Amino acid sequence: MAPGPAEGGLPPLRTPSSIRTVRPDGTPVYRYQPRPGMPPVNVNLHDGADQHPHPPPEHRHAHDFHVLVLIERGAGGEDGARDGDLFAVPPGRAIDPRTVRGFAGARAWTLAFTPDAVPLLASVSPLAWAHHPLLALFEAEPAGPGAADRPPVLSANVPADERPRWSAWLTELHEELARPGRVGARDAASALLTRILIGAARLAPSAPAPPDPLVTRVFEEIEATFRDPVSAADVAAALGYTPGYLTTAVRERTGRTLLEWITERRMTEVRRMLRDTDLPLAVVAARTGLRDATYLVRRFKDRYGITPDRWRRTERA
């Protein structure tokens, strides 16, 4: 169900998402498909029955992107969300319809993004995002078996004197995203997202959740080998596990499979090389563990909805 016009006259900005995969238990996982020329971030203000940043709220689902929900005005009642409640939903976390219905009647902002919308995060490996200070609120819960299937819980509450500032940030971000042709809209949107994440990080618990030892080992192995044509089976063998066991364990802890993390790391490096170098696609493919330029183009377009050459031109423009 697409969001209708929000209170205050803000036009809806539909989050560009589509089904990326379906888990064995039937849970669909939605991917973020950024608009060319704009950072991968979207924000909406919702009132009444329409609470969710993107469809469909009718069934259990997950995202491959981050979602931040700010309750600007709670609906009241013992079980309802309160004014200033902030929910941080990490990628892969399953969302149950009951969770969405818990926001019924509230006025809520929903912010959907991938971390590479922030220049500081785009410059580091996605394997380091989980414990980056800017995303501290998303990792406030300890990882471990079943983490991806736990329902989102209240992450923080924005102090009353800071709530007008948060509403102003989100409103301004909405205005920039609604006018992508305006000079500096892309940079302004990235800067506003960065400011919001700083505010969220300052509300995170002072003691961060400890890293999961198994996930840490997996990420270290991927970081060391992703430039080679390794598979999920190769990573599992290097760590002494069967591919099936390790894929399931990583999915339960992070919301993504082993192969998805390998692909994510490769695609991040592909984007960096497209942005920062003039190397031909064949060389980019060879240096990121992909078979050839044709395979790179197919995987890139499937993931981002745009060819590598067009993405390169858009980024440089």
Secondary structure, 3 states (H helix, E strand, C coil): CCCCCCCCCCCCCCCCEEEEEECCCCCEEEEECCCCCCCCEEEEEECCCCCCCCCCCCCCEEECCEEEEEEEECCCCCCCCCCCEEEEECCCCCECHHHHHCCCCCEEEEEEECHHHCHHHHCCCHHHHHHCHHHHHHHCCCCCCCHHHCCCCCCEECCHHHHHHHHHHHHHHHHHHHCCCCCCHHHHHHHHHHHHHHHHHHCCCCCCCCCCHHHHHHHHHHHHHCCCCCCHHHHHHHHCCCHHHHHHHHHHHHCCCHHHHHHHHHHHHHHHHHHHCCCCHHHHHHCCCCCCHHHHHHHHHHHHCCCHHHHHHHHHC
